[in-house]
Amino acid sequence: MLFELFFSAVLLGSFVTSRSCNGYAELCSRKYSNVTQIGSHNPAFSGHQPRHTQLLSVKEQLNHGTRFLQVPVHVKDDRLHMCQSSCKLEDAGKLMGLLDDIKEFMEENFNEIITLFLGNMNRAPADMFRKDLAASGLAEHAFIPPKRLSLDEWPTLEELIKSDTRLIVFMDHGANATEAPQILDEYSYFFETKSDVVDSNFSSCALDQPSGSDGSGLMMLVNHYLSIDVRGALVPNRGAAPRTNAPTGKGSIGAQSNVCRNEWGRSPNLISIDYVGMGDSMTAQSILNGF
């Protein structure tokens, strides 16, 4: 007990001394719902094959500055695996591997908040995800809202850090607040733009999911990763990544964010990209946050 109190004091002292939230002191007083984060689409699928969406490992992406991870999850042999379309096509391993990487990073970086989006591709029970979160040790750091929060009811980054609820988890299908209160229903809080875009200018910021929604009261997730049609199959467009992930210019993060501001009157909250480290997405993130 004394050790736990000492450790908590050290953690809080570390925050007070540095007073930085996701890399910026200016973000500490901002509500979670008023921050732009640029993150990784399919972060575990790293390599040099045409189907791979990243070149850096998950650990390298986190160290690069990525604080938002968007992960497709399938059930394989009664365990949760990170797979593309199907586990026969590409299996990046068990979800636990990614959770362990996040846990290690969070233990070494007390002032960082991670957002995790889980794509429940097989509509697995929420309790399966809860068990993996618990086994990884991340469940105790997950933010659990007391009720469904409106945009202006979200805590500030400083409040999340001080309460050590620095992991925000959303799931697109099958979230269950009774079975797994640590996992929030994505479409109660976010709308998404179209994924697998082939328009290199990213000229749209139209709502794609959830169907039937007008986006009112929801945060905005922009899928800003470019695909190319190869004989009827959509594959990541690595060659365009330096331009796609740039802060400014035609087809850039900044350009599509301007489209979103014109359409919605605000900047995106989350922007998902391929090939973290190609282009200058962190500069784009700073600009969108007003730095």
Backbone bond lengths (Angstrom), bond angles and torsions (degrees), N, CA, C in turn:
res aa  C-N    CA-C-N  psi(-1)  N-CA   C-N-CA  omega(-1)  CA-C   N-CA-C  phi
1 M - - - 1.460 - - 1.528 110.65 -
2 L 1.337 116.66 -45.71 1.457 120.63 179.20 1.520 110.59 -62.25
3 F 1.345 115.40 -39.36 1.468 118.92 178.85 1.524 110.55 -63.86
4 E 1.367 116.44 -41.03 1.457 119.86 -179.94 1.522 111.04 -62.91
5 L 1.342 116.18 -41.63 1.461 120.06 178.37 1.523 110.84 -64.46
6 F 1.340 115.44 -41.08 1.463 119.92 178.94 1.522 110.53 -63.43
7 F 1.349 115.34 -44.31 1.463 119.84 -178.83 1.526 110.86 -63.22
8 S 1.347 116.51 -41.49 1.462 120.20 178.68 1.516 111.03 -62.95
9 A 1.330 116.00 -39.73 1.462 119.93 179.28 1.521 110.90 -65.40
10 V 1.334 115.50 -39.96 1.465 119.59 178.40 1.520 110.14 -63.89
11 L 1.348 116.29 -43.66 1.456 120.80 -179.85 1.520 110.30 -60.51
12 L 1.342 117.16 -48.23 1.451 121.17 179.84 1.521 110.62 -63.98
13 G 1.336 116.25 -40.20 1.457 119.85 178.93 1.505 111.73 -62.46
14 S 1.335 115.52 -37.96 1.460 119.86 178.01 1.517 110.58 -61.00
15 F 1.345 116.04 -41.26 1.460 119.61 179.35 1.523 111.21 -66.09
16 V 1.334 115.57 -46.76 1.459 119.51 -177.19 1.521 111.04 -61.55
17 T 1.350 115.80 -39.14 1.461 119.98 -177.66 1.523 111.38 -65.40
18 S 1.331 116.74 -46.75 1.458 119.75 -174.69 1.526 112.04 -91.85
19 R 1.306 116.56 -30.13 1.468 124.00 -176.90 1.527 111.94 38.13
20 S 1.300 113.81 65.08 1.452 121.33 176.31 1.517 107.73 -131.26
21 C 1.307 116.53 138.46 1.462 121.22 -179.71 1.523 108.38 -126.32
22 N 1.321 116.21 114.20 1.465 121.26 -174.18 1.529 111.33 49.93
23 G 1.340 114.04 40.50 1.456 120.19 172.51 1.506 116.81 94.40
24 Y 1.333 117.87 -8.82 1.466 120.40 -176.18 1.521 111.00 -137.38
25 A 1.322 116.51 129.46 1.466 120.48 174.59 1.524 110.62 -63.07
26 E 1.335 116.46 -32.08 1.469 120.53 -177.26 1.524 112.70 -66.73
27 L 1.339 117.42 -21.20 1.466 120.06 -179.35 1.524 112.66 -82.16
28 C 1.318 117.77 -14.86 1.467 120.39 -173.37 1.522 112.66 -59.33
29 S 1.314 116.87 -37.97 1.465 120.37 -176.63 1.523 112.82 -88.33
30 R 1.321 117.32 -0.38 1.469 120.21 -179.13 1.521 111.02 -88.75
31 K 1.322 114.79 142.71 1.454 119.55 174.33 1.529 109.58 -68.22
32 Y 1.320 115.12 149.14 1.465 120.31 177.91 1.525 110.51 -52.81
33 S 1.314 116.77 -35.69 1.467 122.16 -177.57 1.521 113.05 -77.13
34 N 1.331 117.35 2.27 1.465 121.28 -179.21 1.528 111.40 -126.19
35 V 1.323 115.10 33.12 1.466 121.48 179.28 1.525 108.42 -129.40
36 T 1.324 116.84 140.03 1.463 121.51 174.74 1.523 109.45 -98.40
37 Q 1.335 115.88 128.49 1.462 121.56 177.82 1.526 108.99 -124.34
38 I 1.309 116.33 131.22 1.461 121.07 175.33 1.518 108.15 -102.99
39 G 1.326 115.61 126.69 1.454 118.80 -172.50 1.509 114.00 -135.21
40 S 1.312 114.21 -169.08 1.456 122.21 -167.39 1.525 112.45 -105.95
41 H 1.318 115.24 125.40 1.461 122.23 172.84 1.530 108.41 -85.40
42 N 1.319 116.45 124.35 1.468 121.45 -178.84 1.532 111.72 52.35
43 P 1.325 117.97 60.90 1.472 121.25 -171.39 1.518 115.03 -63.65
44 A 1.337 117.58 -26.39 1.464 119.70 -175.42 1.525 113.05 -82.53
45 F 1.329 117.49 -11.38 1.461 120.34 -177.00 1.522 109.72 -90.93
46 S 1.314 115.17 72.95 1.465 120.54 -176.42 1.527 110.48 -106.79
47 G 1.313 114.68 141.22 1.460 120.26 -179.90 1.513 109.64 157.21
48 H 1.315 116.39 -166.95 1.466 120.77 -174.08 1.524 112.73 -116.27
49 Q 1.334 117.16 9.16 1.457 119.71 175.68 1.532 109.57 -77.95
50 P 1.335 117.89 154.19 1.470 120.37 -178.74 1.527 113.78 -56.00
51 R 1.332 117.98 -28.56 1.466 120.63 -177.37 1.527 112.93 -80.47
52 H 1.320 117.02 -14.65 1.464 119.91 -176.30 1.526 110.89 -74.44
53 T 1.331 115.56 139.47 1.465 120.91 -177.03 1.525 112.78 -99.25
54 Q 1.312 117.60 -11.60 1.464 121.30 -178.91 1.527 109.96 -135.91
55 L 1.319 115.71 154.27 1.460 122.00 172.83 1.522 111.17 -102.67
56 L 1.320 116.85 -30.83 1.464 122.40 -179.22 1.523 110.73 -89.09
57 S 1.328 116.67 150.30 1.461 121.08 173.43 1.526 109.44 -70.49
58 V 1.323 116.74 167.57 1.469 120.53 178.42 1.526 110.47 -58.49
59 K 1.324 116.97 -44.21 1.468 120.20 178.84 1.525 110.86 -60.04
60 E 1.326 116.40 -43.18 1.466 120.09 179.85 1.528 111.28 -65.97
61 Q 1.326 116.54 -36.74 1.466 119.76 177.94 1.523 111.07 -64.72
62 L 1.328 117.02 -42.91 1.466 120.60 178.15 1.524 110.52 -63.04
63 N 1.316 116.46 -43.03 1.467 119.97 179.25 1.530 111.97 -67.78
64 H 1.313 116.27 -25.63 1.469 120.99 178.44 1.530 111.58 -72.73
65 G 1.330 116.71 -22.40 1.465 120.53 -179.28 1.510 114.65 127.08
66 T 1.326 117.59 -2.08 1.459 120.97 179.47 1.525 110.39 -67.82
67 R 1.333 116.58 128.68 1.467 121.27 179.00 1.524 111.95 -125.66
68 F 1.323 116.40 8.55 1.462 122.16 179.85 1.521 107.80 -135.52
69 L 1.332 116.15 124.55 1.458 122.54 -177.58 1.526 109.09 -124.57
70 Q 1.329 115.93 131.31 1.464 122.77 -177.04 1.533 107.74 -117.16
71 V 1.337 116.81 110.64 1.465 121.36 -164.39 1.531 111.64 -124.28
72 P 1.345 118.49 122.55 1.461 120.58 172.73 1.528 110.19 -82.34
73 V 1.327 116.31 132.76 1.467 120.28 -174.78 1.527 110.16 -125.68
74 H 1.327 115.82 130.98 1.462 123.14 176.69 1.529 108.95 -120.30
75 V 1.326 115.43 163.85 1.461 121.14 174.07 1.525 108.53 -98.57
76 K 1.328 115.61 126.18 1.461 121.64 177.55 1.525 108.04 -138.02
77 D 1.313 116.31 123.68 1.473 121.30 -179.48 1.529 110.98 52.88
78 D 1.336 115.17 42.21 1.473 122.71 177.19 1.524 113.39 64.62
79 R 1.316 117.46 19.23 1.466 121.60 175.35 1.527 109.22 -127.50
80 L 1.310 116.53 158.26 1.456 121.81 178.69 1.524 109.82 -85.56
81 H 1.327 115.52 122.79 1.464 122.35 179.97 1.524 109.93 -122.01
82 M 1.321 115.78 152.99 1.465 122.03 175.62 1.527 108.06 -93.48
83 C 1.329 116.23 107.09 1.458 121.02 -174.73 1.521 110.63 -130.61
84 Q 1.335 115.42 149.61 1.457 121.73 174.82 1.517 109.34 -96.12
85 S 1.324 116.59 119.60 1.469 123.19 179.64 1.524 111.26 61.18
86 S 1.323 116.37 -58.74 1.463 120.94 173.82 1.520 108.23 -148.17
87 C 1.315 115.69 158.25 1.464 119.63 -179.26 1.527 111.40 -72.23
88 K 1.326 117.07 -17.91 1.462 119.66 175.44 1.526 110.62 -71.94
89 L 1.315 116.56 -32.39 1.461 120.66 -179.10 1.519 111.59 -76.14
90 E 1.326 116.66 -48.71 1.471 120.95 -177.87 1.514 109.16 -159.12
91 D 1.313 117.11 117.30 1.463 123.17 177.98 1.522 108.09 -118.74
92 A 1.331 115.60 112.12 1.470 120.54 -178.96 1.519 112.11 -91.00
93 G 1.325 116.47 11.78 1.459 119.75 176.56 1.517 113.05 102.31
94 K 1.316 114.55 179.89 1.461 120.58 -177.47 1.525 111.02 -69.74
95 L 1.327 114.72 147.51 1.463 120.52 176.22 1.520 110.99 -56.42
96 M 1.324 117.01 -31.90 1.467 121.09 -179.57 1.526 111.73 -56.01
97 G 1.329 117.51 -33.51 1.461 120.07 179.89 1.515 111.63 -61.63
98 L 1.332 116.43 -44.11 1.461 120.32 178.42 1.523 110.87 -68.51
99 L 1.333 116.82 -40.66 1.467 120.04 178.84 1.524 110.80 -61.54
100 D 1.316 116.57 -38.47 1.476 119.84 177.53 1.530 111.17 -63.94
101 D 1.334 116.78 -38.95 1.469 120.04 177.55 1.525 110.78 -63.75
102 I 1.324 116.47 -41.96 1.466 120.37 178.50 1.517 110.47 -63.84
103 K 1.331 116.40 -44.33 1.469 120.67 -178.72 1.529 110.22 -60.78
104 E 1.310 116.97 -45.68 1.464 120.76 179.74 1.527 110.61 -60.55
105 F 1.320 116.59 -43.26 1.465 119.95 -179.86 1.525 111.05 -64.76
106 M 1.318 116.89 -43.40 1.463 120.19 -178.02 1.522 111.85 -66.25
107 E 1.323 116.86 -33.94 1.468 120.27 178.24 1.527 111.52 -67.55
108 E 1.317 116.51 -26.90 1.466 120.78 -178.73 1.529 112.62 -95.08
109 N 1.341 116.79 -9.33 1.467 121.27 -175.38 1.524 109.03 -138.20
110 F 1.330 115.35 86.59 1.463 120.60 -171.77 1.527 113.78 -70.24
111 N 1.317 118.00 -17.88 1.462 120.55 -176.15 1.527 112.89 -101.13
112 E 1.328 116.22 17.30 1.459 120.23 -177.24 1.526 110.81 -112.22
113 I 1.326 115.02 138.37 1.461 123.08 178.93 1.522 107.87 -112.30
114 I 1.321 116.39 131.82 1.462 122.25 -178.89 1.522 109.54 -111.71
115 T 1.317 116.13 134.96 1.466 122.26 173.31 1.523 108.29 -109.32
116 L 1.327 116.01 127.26 1.467 122.01 -177.51 1.526 109.25 -120.81
117 F 1.330 115.98 121.92 1.461 121.82 175.46 1.527 108.47 -105.91
118 L 1.319 115.89 123.85 1.457 122.01 -179.39 1.524 109.39 -106.55
119 G 1.326 115.73 122.56 1.457 120.60 173.39 1.516 108.82 -91.87
120 N 1.316 117.06 108.24 1.469 122.26 -175.81 1.523 108.69 -85.89
121 M 1.318 115.85 80.31 1.457 121.77 -168.83 1.528 113.51 -67.79
122 N 1.331 117.34 -29.49 1.466 121.02 -179.57 1.518 112.84 -106.17
123 R 1.344 116.15 12.50 1.477 121.11 -179.51 1.529 110.79 54.73
124 A 1.317 116.17 44.85 1.470 121.41 178.91 1.527 109.64 -68.73
125 P 1.341 117.84 152.86 1.466 120.42 178.37 1.526 111.08 -60.71
126 A 1.312 115.76 142.69 1.470 120.53 -179.79 1.521 111.55 -58.34
127 D 1.328 116.51 -28.83 1.463 119.61 -177.66 1.526 111.91 -64.93
128 M 1.331 117.72 -27.83 1.469 119.71 176.35 1.525 110.41 -62.96
129 F 1.315 115.96 -41.45 1.465 120.48 178.78 1.525 110.69 -69.99
130 R 1.328 116.17 -39.16 1.471 120.02 179.00 1.518 110.46 -59.92
131 K 1.324 116.91 -42.36 1.462 120.55 -178.73 1.526 111.28 -62.92
132 D 1.332 117.13 -40.58 1.467 119.38 177.92 1.527 111.22 -67.30
133 L 1.328 117.01 -39.86 1.466 119.75 176.72 1.522 110.71 -61.19
134 A 1.330 116.36 -42.01 1.464 120.50 -179.99 1.525 110.87 -66.85
135 A 1.333 116.92 -43.68 1.465 120.65 -178.12 1.526 111.69 -64.82
136 S 1.315 116.87 -31.20 1.469 120.51 179.92 1.524 112.48 -79.02
137 G 1.327 116.54 -15.20 1.463 120.42 -175.73 1.516 113.61 87.65
138 L 1.342 116.75 4.30 1.462 119.90 -178.04 1.521 113.43 -84.56
139 A 1.327 117.31 -21.73 1.467 119.73 -175.79 1.518 111.82 -56.62
140 E 1.326 116.84 -36.88 1.467 120.31 -177.88 1.521 112.37 -70.33
141 H 1.329 117.59 -15.35 1.463 121.29 179.01 1.531 112.29 -102.12
142 A 1.338 117.12 0.80 1.461 120.57 -176.27 1.527 111.06 -79.66
143 F 1.307 115.32 140.07 1.463 121.20 177.63 1.520 109.41 -79.01
144 I 1.341 116.40 127.21 1.460 122.73 177.47 1.526 107.70 -119.82
145 P 1.315 118.28 107.80 1.467 119.67 -179.08 1.527 110.96 -70.84
146 P 1.326 117.78 149.50 1.467 120.26 179.39 1.517 112.89 -71.08
147 K 1.327 116.61 -18.85 1.464 123.71 179.49 1.518 107.32 -163.14
148 R 1.331 116.73 179.46 1.458 118.33 174.44 1.526 108.30 -68.98
149 L 1.324 115.94 124.40 1.454 121.03 -173.32 1.528 111.48 -93.19
150 S 1.319 115.77 139.18 1.460 120.26 169.57 1.524 108.25 -79.96
151 L 1.308 116.92 171.22 1.462 120.51 -176.59 1.525 112.60 -56.84
152 D 1.330 116.82 -38.31 1.466 119.11 -176.44 1.522 113.57 -89.32
153 E 1.334 117.30 5.03 1.465 120.58 179.49 1.526 113.34 -100.79
154 W 1.325 117.26 -3.88 1.461 119.23 -179.82 1.530 110.56 -68.82
155 P 1.331 117.18 146.02 1.471 119.55 176.05 1.520 111.25 -68.63
156 T 1.320 115.64 162.57 1.462 120.83 173.98 1.528 109.05 -76.99
157 L 1.308 116.53 164.87 1.463 119.83 176.64 1.526 110.50 -61.56
158 E 1.321 117.00 -37.62 1.461 120.21 178.46 1.528 111.15 -61.94
159 E 1.319 117.10 -41.31 1.469 120.69 179.42 1.524 111.10 -65.46
160 L 1.317 117.20 -39.16 1.467 120.58 177.63 1.522 110.89 -64.24
161 I 1.315 116.49 -40.45 1.465 120.45 -179.47 1.520 110.93 -68.99
162 K 1.312 117.25 -45.88 1.465 120.30 -177.78 1.526 112.28 -65.08
163 S 1.325 117.41 -31.35 1.467 120.58 177.93 1.525 111.70 -87.92
164 D 1.343 117.06 -1.87 1.467 124.15 -178.31 1.527 111.72 54.85
165 T 1.323 115.20 38.11 1.471 120.84 170.63 1.528 106.23 -110.00
166 R 1.318 114.25 69.28 1.461 121.81 -167.67 1.520 113.84 -97.96
167 L 1.328 116.59 6.82 1.462 120.84 176.21 1.527 108.27 -117.55
168 I 1.332 116.24 122.20 1.461 121.68 177.84 1.521 106.55 -111.81
169 V 1.339 116.74 118.05 1.467 121.45 -174.78 1.528 109.80 -114.85
170 F 1.322 115.74 129.55 1.462 122.04 175.83 1.530 108.74 -123.46
171 M 1.337 116.01 150.78 1.464 120.55 176.20 1.523 108.92 -137.03
172 D 1.341 115.65 139.95 1.463 119.51 -172.86 1.517 113.87 -76.67
173 H 1.324 117.87 -34.20 1.461 120.57 -178.41 1.530 109.73 -138.14
174 G 1.324 116.45 135.86 1.456 120.38 172.17 1.507 116.27 89.60
175 A 1.329 118.44 8.74 1.466 119.12 175.98 1.525 109.25 -61.48
176 N 1.324 115.72 141.81 1.467 121.31 -177.22 1.519 107.81 -143.20
177 A 1.320 116.42 107.57 1.465 121.09 -174.62 1.514 112.43 -65.33
178 T 1.333 117.60 -22.27 1.467 120.79 178.44 1.519 110.71 -79.19
179 E 1.328 116.75 -46.90 1.466 121.38 -179.19 1.524 112.22 -74.10
180 A 1.324 115.60 -39.93 1.473 120.27 -172.71 1.528 109.42 -144.48
181 P 1.333 117.59 79.31 1.474 120.09 -177.52 1.523 113.62 -64.76
182 Q 1.340 117.25 -16.66 1.472 120.90 179.73 1.529 112.40 -74.91
183 I 1.349 116.68 -13.10 1.460 121.12 -175.73 1.522 108.81 -111.04
184 L 1.325 116.57 115.13 1.456 122.23 -175.21 1.528 110.73 -92.17
185 D 1.320 115.49 147.37 1.456 120.88 178.10 1.530 109.82 -71.83
186 E 1.321 115.99 117.04 1.467 120.08 -175.02 1.516 112.58 -54.59
187 Y 1.337 116.78 -47.93 1.458 118.96 -170.71 1.526 113.63 -81.15
188 S 1.323 116.62 -0.19 1.463 119.73 167.49 1.519 110.83 -81.71
189 Y 1.345 115.64 -15.41 1.463 120.13 -175.26 1.525 114.42 -125.29
190 F 1.333 117.93 -20.44 1.465 121.16 -173.82 1.524 111.48 -135.91
191 F 1.320 115.00 152.73 1.459 120.22 159.25 1.525 107.56 -117.00
192 E 1.329 115.97 156.20 1.466 122.19 -178.79 1.519 110.90 -118.15
193 T 1.328 115.36 148.88 1.455 120.51 168.27 1.530 108.75 -85.97
194 K 1.317 116.15 173.12 1.462 121.75 -177.48 1.525 111.08 -60.83
195 S 1.315 116.06 142.00 1.464 121.49 176.26 1.529 109.90 -99.00
196 D 1.334 115.56 169.66 1.471 121.76 179.01 1.529 111.89 52.22
197 V 1.319 115.46 49.59 1.466 121.59 -179.38 1.530 110.13 -71.61
198 V 1.332 116.93 137.34 1.467 121.15 177.02 1.527 111.36 -109.71
199 D 1.318 117.27 -4.06 1.465 122.66 175.75 1.524 108.66 -82.37
200 S 1.319 117.10 106.89 1.466 120.84 -174.28 1.524 112.93 -67.32
201 N 1.331 117.41 -12.76 1.464 120.50 177.74 1.529 112.37 -88.75
202 F 1.324 117.50 -10.23 1.465 122.06 -178.47 1.531 109.90 45.30
203 S 1.322 114.67 57.92 1.461 120.85 -171.78 1.522 114.03 -84.40
204 S 1.341 117.34 0.54 1.466 120.71 -178.64 1.520 111.25 -123.30
205 C 1.329 115.06 149.20 1.467 121.40 169.98 1.523 108.69 -132.25
206 A 1.331 115.52 33.86 1.463 120.72 -177.09 1.519 111.23 -71.38
207 L 1.314 115.81 147.60 1.463 121.71 176.02 1.525 109.30 -68.22
208 D 1.322 116.25 130.63 1.468 121.64 177.27 1.525 111.62 -110.90
209 Q 1.328 116.85 -41.56 1.461 123.36 177.99 1.527 109.15 -135.81
210 P 1.330 118.72 145.71 1.462 128.75 -1.44 1.531 111.54 -79.34
211 S 1.310 116.01 147.48 1.458 120.46 -179.67 1.528 109.32 -64.19
212 G 1.304 115.36 143.01 1.457 120.71 178.62 1.510 114.66 86.17
213 S 1.336 117.69 -5.54 1.462 121.34 -179.38 1.523 110.02 -92.47
214 D 1.338 115.56 150.19 1.463 119.26 173.16 1.524 111.66 -103.68
215 G 1.337 116.67 5.66 1.458 121.48 176.74 1.512 115.19 83.11
216 S 1.318 117.62 -2.72 1.466 120.40 -176.81 1.524 111.14 -63.22
217 G 1.322 116.17 132.22 1.458 121.24 176.13 1.511 115.07 73.45
218 L 1.336 117.43 8.42 1.460 121.33 -177.67 1.525 110.87 -111.10
219 M 1.322 115.93 147.74 1.455 120.86 169.51 1.530 109.18 -73.11
220 M 1.317 116.24 166.64 1.465 121.92 -171.79 1.528 111.82 -118.01
221 L 1.333 115.93 123.05 1.463 122.57 172.48 1.521 108.52 -108.09
222 V 1.318 116.16 118.17 1.463 121.83 179.55 1.526 109.01 -103.66
223 N 1.324 116.08 122.54 1.465 121.66 177.74 1.526 108.35 -88.56
224 H 1.323 115.50 93.55 1.466 121.62 -173.78 1.533 110.11 -105.21
225 Y 1.316 115.95 58.17 1.464 119.74 174.46 1.521 107.91 -127.42
226 L 1.314 114.75 135.25 1.460 121.61 -171.33 1.521 111.01 -96.07
227 S 1.325 115.01 132.98 1.460 120.92 176.47 1.522 109.74 -112.19
228 I 1.310 114.87 161.40 1.458 121.02 176.55 1.523 107.94 -131.25
229 D 1.313 116.34 140.31 1.462 121.88 -178.30 1.527 109.08 -85.52
230 V 1.324 115.27 115.30 1.461 121.11 177.50 1.525 108.06 -117.33
231 R 1.319 115.64 101.20 1.467 122.21 179.53 1.528 111.39 53.11
232 G 1.313 114.91 44.36 1.460 119.82 175.94 1.509 115.32 88.46
233 A 1.319 117.26 -5.74 1.470 120.91 178.40 1.523 109.21 -109.95
234 L 1.330 116.27 136.27 1.455 120.87 178.02 1.521 109.74 -89.34
235 V 1.327 116.28 123.30 1.463 121.38 178.97 1.529 108.48 -125.98
236 P 1.334 117.39 155.63 1.465 120.51 -179.40 1.527 111.45 -61.98
237 N 1.325 115.50 139.61 1.466 121.38 -179.03 1.527 109.16 -94.53
238 R 1.331 115.57 84.50 1.466 120.46 -176.83 1.527 111.74 -66.22
239 G 1.314 116.65 -37.09 1.457 119.68 -177.02 1.521 113.37 -61.11
240 A 1.324 116.29 -28.77 1.469 120.29 -178.58 1.524 112.71 -90.56
241 A 1.332 117.76 -3.85 1.467 120.87 -172.43 1.531 114.26 -57.35
242 P 1.349 120.17 -41.48 1.469 118.22 179.29 1.526 113.06 -58.44
243 R 1.316 116.81 -36.05 1.469 120.95 177.47 1.523 110.51 -78.54
244 T 1.322 117.08 -45.22 1.466 121.11 -177.94 1.521 111.50 -60.68
245 N 1.329 116.99 -38.18 1.468 121.75 -176.31 1.524 113.33 -93.76
246 A 1.320 117.09 10.72 1.466 120.77 -179.50 1.531 110.81 -76.40
247 P 1.325 117.78 156.32 1.466 120.32 178.07 1.525 113.44 -73.89
248 T 1.320 117.26 -28.20 1.463 121.37 -178.56 1.521 109.59 -140.24
249 G 1.320 115.79 168.16 1.455 120.93 177.99 1.516 111.79 104.73
250 K 1.299 115.82 168.84 1.458 122.45 -177.41 1.530 110.79 -61.38
251 G 1.321 116.66 129.36 1.456 121.20 178.45 1.508 114.99 75.23
252 S 1.329 117.70 8.07 1.469 121.94 -175.91 1.523 112.05 -83.11
253 I 1.334 115.26 173.32 1.462 121.25 173.56 1.526 109.87 -58.18
254 G 1.332 115.21 -45.45 1.458 119.12 -179.63 1.513 112.86 -63.31
255 A 1.330 116.64 -39.23 1.464 120.43 -178.63 1.526 111.08 -65.17
256 Q 1.342 117.41 -46.49 1.464 117.87 179.24 1.524 111.26 -68.39
257 S 1.320 117.44 -33.90 1.464 120.00 177.04 1.524 110.83 -62.06
258 N 1.331 117.01 -35.47 1.465 120.43 175.18 1.524 111.16 -64.60
259 V 1.331 116.40 -39.86 1.465 120.35 175.48 1.529 109.89 -59.58
260 C 1.328 115.77 -42.87 1.466 120.54 -179.48 1.525 111.36 -65.43
261 R 1.321 116.41 -41.43 1.471 119.42 179.00 1.527 111.05 -63.58
262 N 1.322 116.42 -39.15 1.462 119.94 178.59 1.527 111.43 -66.16
263 E 1.341 115.59 -34.65 1.467 119.41 -176.86 1.519 112.86 -84.91
264 W 1.349 116.58 -36.59 1.461 120.15 -172.25 1.525 113.86 -114.63
265 G 1.309 117.72 -9.50 1.456 120.58 178.72 1.511 114.30 77.41
266 R 1.330 116.80 15.55 1.466 120.85 -179.92 1.525 109.34 -160.22
267 S 1.322 114.75 164.80 1.466 120.13 178.83 1.524 110.40 -81.65
268 P 1.330 117.42 157.23 1.466 119.91 174.11 1.526 111.12 -62.12
269 N 1.327 115.73 151.88 1.468 120.90 173.42 1.518 110.96 -86.70
270 L 1.314 116.30 -43.06 1.461 122.10 179.87 1.524 108.97 -128.98
271 I 1.321 115.33 138.81 1.459 121.46 177.07 1.522 107.31 -130.20
272 S 1.320 115.94 120.93 1.463 121.52 -176.20 1.523 109.88 -100.05
273 I 1.342 116.03 130.53 1.465 120.18 -177.59 1.530 111.02 -131.59
274 D 1.312 115.41 157.24 1.464 122.66 167.24 1.531 108.45 -91.44
275 Y 1.321 115.48 161.24 1.468 123.23 172.48 1.532 112.93 54.16
276 V 1.333 114.40 55.91 1.464 120.30 171.59 1.530 108.22 -53.37
277 G 1.305 117.09 133.38 1.462 121.59 -178.33 1.511 113.14 101.59
278 M 1.338 117.63 -19.37 1.461 121.10 172.23 1.524 107.67 -95.79
279 G 1.322 117.24 135.18 1.457 119.54 -171.39 1.519 108.64 81.44
280 D 1.309 116.83 -162.13 1.465 120.73 -177.09 1.522 109.39 -135.30
281 S 1.327 115.44 64.62 1.463 120.54 -175.27 1.521 112.55 -66.88
282 M 1.338 118.07 -30.19 1.458 119.89 -178.91 1.532 111.45 -68.96
283 T 1.334 116.82 -33.84 1.464 119.27 173.69 1.523 110.14 -66.35
284 A 1.334 116.36 -40.80 1.468 120.06 176.30 1.525 110.74 -58.86
285 Q 1.322 116.64 -42.90 1.463 121.14 179.25 1.531 110.88 -61.70
286 S 1.321 116.64 -44.30 1.466 120.66 179.00 1.525 111.42 -60.70
287 I 1.326 116.12 -43.59 1.467 120.17 -179.82 1.523 110.32 -62.90
288 L 1.328 117.08 -43.81 1.464 120.83 -178.36 1.520 111.90 -66.57
289 N 1.330 116.66 -25.87 1.465 120.25 176.44 1.525 112.61 -89.23
290 G 1.332 115.90 2.53 1.458 120.04 174.60 1.507 115.76 89.97
291 F 1.338 117.47 19.17 1.468 120.63 -178.67 1.530 111.01 -106.19
